[in-house]
């Protein structure tokens, strides 16, 4: 009997495009990696990234400037050519530094100027923790301690209890982006707590997508990282919840 060759599956007729506004340059290559792991064109998912620029210092005045309305409006304008279905401000510290209400206003103003649903990495962490049903977490932060504590406050406002927090006291995003995979794993693992339901690793300047499964295997619990939850948040805004084994427990949940 002749063998009938397999016909490659057709790409979806509709494409979901999620645009990311990313500050400066550090770990933005996590986003094309995420697109690839999610299936890319064959899954009908596009994750374009556009950059805005400021001082990459982890300090309150610089972070407030980086996440300002005018800078995010510039980012939304750059993303317009991609015709995104949703937009996410891919910066944890540049959102939580505003506090809960300020970050909500920031996202609302971004949605207004972009003309599509919008969010930020800080809200992504809270929504992801809620989706996994975790309430008690450990935080492994790259930031200086004073900035890391603002993240703890933000999580608390979202109903997430931080039972331990360790900060690596790294001053700039560029330094974080230069960490080796081994250094990323060590930074995270060394700051876990045995009583935490999950470990949270903020800072979109840190390359983490390739290390999530390693971390979850080492720790035996969900690990939420900045670029991972940022991508997930964009998918959530568009009603997508693909199952992907390579992106950790968060992407093993249907109907997020």
Steps between C-alpha positions, in 0.01 A plus 500: 500500500648838404587729787311826501732783601394698802364844422648770724238669715372832376577807708197647677290734290524767771813628673515631855757777536616616841727802506760557770656830599845410628740741674844538345677169417579206726297179469259583220605182319275314747204620289591345164590188700153504656341544158694200374406285801135598462499384139541832321329521161365146529321599820397838366690692768728798443690679777662816359718711729568873475744690719488819698809651658591658828752452779515131593583568864291316759412816695162661562539829302641322196229232511221757530640673192536173310136408556361847438191555289694672220759223469233227490304701242816499287519124538135456404559711189792276400283189545213638292647368175468146636124549563512331841196346665645587842800689635710430809754728669780247541659647809441394859677779690376766257144408597502397868700814589172690448317295763181303435274791407769678302581185303128452429481855367817438297347193333167676440673793332705263287182319393341832407788612282553155345130441440522140626509326840823567689679387814847485652738241639414590860132418450606191303670361811186543709269355236735205439522421871122513522467268200724245672322542832814601688474749786834466686810567293872558517659776292843477339570858391794633306430855620645697788312429821295823507364436152433133571292599803274708277425181308417324825259784583339473157446126536348558842252746351403224258437250779829310460693439823878515469648278770862562397684737269862499393655778291821476299562876519572542127481864399426490126299298251808462280679315781201272549485427127864389513439223755584150378232228508683341792501830690127546437424153636720555806348843571151349492560172682697661782211732582218248517321415824376147579161630617433703184240371255697651211815697427469835322795640303431860389699710250441467126870578452578146615502215245289232667284324241763237432547431871142467627472121472841458663393722788167325549671162498759617754244658731200273449259793474377755244743773403369826355747722316453847357516429127301178541208667680514799264442275199231308689324825594484607138347166407254534789389840375417346162328191642777260401628224731732268305645197678879501472720270708815702448371814674432363846195418708333830409464390139371159606172659613204495262251783515718764668 
